Amino acid sequence: MREKLLSILPEIEWIGDADLKEKVIATWIDGMERGGWTPDDVARMPFTLAKKVSASFAQHVRSVTRICAAVSDTFDEIYNGVDLKLDRDMLLAGALLHDVGKLVEMEEVDGAFRKSADGKIVRHAFSGVALADAHGLPAAVQHIIGTHSKEGDPFKRIPESVICHFADFMNFDPIEG
């Protein structure tokens, strides 16, 4: 499962910290196992149930992660770490895991995707934090997961979460559905 996951989400390899990378992988595998999914399912399931989309969950996660990486690289180049220094590995881990809770929020029945029983009462931001915590991911990554969506609006987001939040909505709002 690990190698297939890495082939579907190759951006995981961009995380420089080996321990953090392993925790991201373990969180994905746990989420897939809990939800009854495979990496191939991640590559074909929709990234949202809120509107009809053809983009898959994997495509969405990859796009959000790539946008976050580009922002981090740009900020490093332009600000040179003086006024704004991002933790790139934390940002990448958070971007890769921002929607991991959807693995338990969704289910497939007779070829149709829908909210699972758990997903009807626990949104993916919360279940994602629980999955990340179960694998010892740092508070900063859990914060990104928990505040990337509307649930985070009442709270002050750390810079990495602000970036992931906007990257996520850049991949959601413009899509007609």
C-alpha positions as CSV (number, residue, x, y, z in Angstrom):
1,M,0.0,0.0,0.0
2,R,2.9,2.3,0.8
3,E,4.5,2.3,-2.6
4,K,1.2,2.7,-4.4
5,L,0.4,5.7,-2.1
6,L,3.7,7.3,-2.9
7,S,3.1,6.8,-6.6
8,I,-0.3,8.5,-6.3
9,L,0.9,11.3,-4.0
10,P,4.6,11.7,-5.0
11,E,4.7,15.1,-3.3
12,I,5.1,13.2,0.0
13,E,8.7,12.7,-1.0
14,W,9.2,16.5,-0.9
15,I,9.1,16.4,2.9
16,G,12.7,16.6,4.1
17,D,12.3,15.4,7.6
18,A,12.3,11.6,7.4
19,D,10.3,11.1,10.7
20,L,7.6,13.6,9.6
21,K,7.4,12.0,6.2
22,E,6.8,8.6,7.8
23,K,4.1,10.0,10.1
24,V,2.3,11.5,7.0
25,I,2.5,8.1,5.3
26,A,1.2,6.3,8.4
27,T,-1.7,8.7,8.7
28,W,-2.7,8.2,5.1
29,I,-2.5,4.5,5.4
30,D,-4.5,4.5,8.7
31,G,-7.2,6.7,7.1
32,M,-7.5,4.5,4.1
33,E,-7.7,1.4,6.3
34,R,-10.3,2.9,8.6
35,G,-12.4,4.1,5.6
36,G,-12.0,0.9,3.6
37,W,-10.1,2.6,0.8
38,T,-7.1,1.8,-1.4
39,P,-4.7,4.2,-3.0
40,D,-6.4,3.5,-6.3
41,D,-9.7,4.7,-4.7
42,V,-8.0,7.9,-3.6
43,A,-7.1,8.4,-7.3
44,R,-10.7,8.0,-8.4
45,M,-12.9,9.3,-5.7
46,P,-14.1,12.9,-5.9
47,F,-12.4,15.5,-3.6
48,T,-15.7,16.9,-2.5
49,L,-19.3,15.9,-2.2
50,A,-20.4,19.6,-2.0
51,K,-20.6,19.9,-5.8
52,K,-20.1,17.7,-8.9
53,V,-16.5,17.6,-9.8
54,S,-14.4,15.4,-12.1
55,A,-11.2,16.1,-10.2
56,S,-10.1,13.3,-7.9
57,F,-9.2,13.4,-4.2
58,A,-5.6,12.7,-5.2
59,Q,-5.5,15.5,-7.8
60,H,-6.9,18.0,-5.3
61,V,-4.4,17.1,-2.6
62,R,-1.5,17.2,-5.1
63,S,-2.6,20.6,-6.4
64,V,-3.0,22.1,-2.9
65,T,0.4,20.7,-1.9
66,R,2.1,22.1,-5.0
67,I,0.6,25.5,-4.5
68,C,1.8,25.5,-0.9
69,A,5.3,24.5,-2.0
70,A,5.4,27.2,-4.6
71,V,4.3,29.8,-2.1
72,S,6.9,28.6,0.4
73,D,9.6,28.7,-2.3
74,T,8.5,32.2,-3.4
75,F,8.4,33.6,0.1
76,D,11.9,32.2,0.8
77,E,13.2,33.8,-2.4
78,I,11.5,37.2,-2.0
79,Y,11.6,37.6,1.8
80,N,14.8,35.7,2.4
81,G,13.5,34.5,5.7
82,V,13.6,38.0,7.2
83,D,9.9,39.2,7.6
84,L,8.3,35.8,6.9
85,K,9.8,32.4,7.3
86,L,7.7,29.4,6.7
87,D,8.3,25.9,8.0
88,R,8.2,24.2,4.6
89,D,8.0,20.6,5.9
90,M,5.1,21.5,8.3
91,L,3.4,23.3,5.4
92,L,3.8,20.3,3.1
93,A,2.7,17.8,5.7
94,G,-0.4,19.9,6.5
95,A,-1.2,20.3,2.8
96,L,-0.8,16.6,2.2
97,L,-3.1,15.8,5.1
98,H,-5.5,18.7,5.1
99,D,-8.3,16.5,3.8
100,V,-7.2,13.1,5.1
101,G,-10.3,13.0,7.3
102,K,-12.4,12.6,4.2
103,L,-11.3,9.0,4.1
104,V,-13.6,8.4,7.1
105,E,-16.1,11.1,6.1
106,M,-17.0,9.5,2.8
107,E,-18.1,6.1,1.7
108,E,-19.0,4.4,-1.6
109,V,-22.3,2.5,-1.9
110,D,-23.3,0.9,-5.2
111,G,-20.8,3.1,-7.1
112,A,-22.0,6.3,-5.6
113,F,-20.0,8.4,-3.1
114,R,-21.8,9.9,-0.1
115,K,-21.2,10.9,3.5
116,S,-20.6,8.0,5.8
117,A,-22.6,7.7,9.1
118,D,-19.6,9.1,10.9
119,G,-19.1,11.8,8.3
120,K,-22.6,13.1,8.8
121,I,-21.7,14.1,12.4
122,V,-17.9,14.6,12.3
123,R,-16.5,16.8,9.6
124,H,-13.2,15.9,8.0
125,A,-11.2,18.7,9.7
126,F,-11.9,17.1,13.0
127,S,-11.4,13.5,12.0
128,G,-8.2,14.5,10.2
129,V,-6.8,16.0,13.4
130,A,-7.7,12.8,15.2
131,L,-5.9,10.7,12.6
132,A,-2.8,13.0,12.7
133,D,-2.7,13.0,16.5
134,A,-2.9,9.2,16.5
135,H,0.4,9.2,14.5
136,G,2.2,11.7,16.6
137,L,2.1,14.6,14.1
138,P,3.2,17.9,15.5
139,A,0.6,20.5,16.7
140,A,1.4,22.7,13.8
141,V,0.4,20.0,11.3
142,Q,-2.8,19.3,13.3
143,H,-3.5,23.1,13.4
144,I,-3.2,23.2,9.6
145,I,-5.6,20.3,9.2
146,G,-8.1,21.6,11.7
147,T,-8.2,25.2,10.5
148,H,-7.9,24.7,6.7
149,S,-11.7,24.8,6.3
150,K,-14.5,26.9,7.6
151,E,-14.1,25.4,11.0
152,G,-10.9,27.4,11.4
153,D,-12.5,30.8,10.6
154,P,-13.0,31.9,14.2
155,F,-9.3,31.2,15.1
156,K,-6.0,32.8,14.3
157,R,-4.3,30.6,11.8
158,I,-0.5,30.2,11.8
159,P,1.1,31.4,8.5
160,E,1.3,27.8,7.1
161,S,-2.4,27.3,7.8
162,V,-3.3,30.6,6.1
163,I,-1.5,29.4,3.0
164,C,-3.0,25.9,3.0
165,H,-6.5,27.5,3.6
166,F,-6.3,29.7,0.6
167,A,-4.7,27.0,-1.6
168,D,-7.6,24.7,-0.7
169,F,-10.2,27.3,-1.6
170,M,-8.3,28.2,-4.8
171,N,-9.0,24.6,-5.8
172,F,-12.6,24.6,-4.7
173,D,-14.2,28.0,-5.3
174,P,-13.5,28.4,-9.0
175,I,-14.9,25.0,-9.9
176,E,-18.4,25.2,-11.2
177,G,-20.6,22.4,-10.0
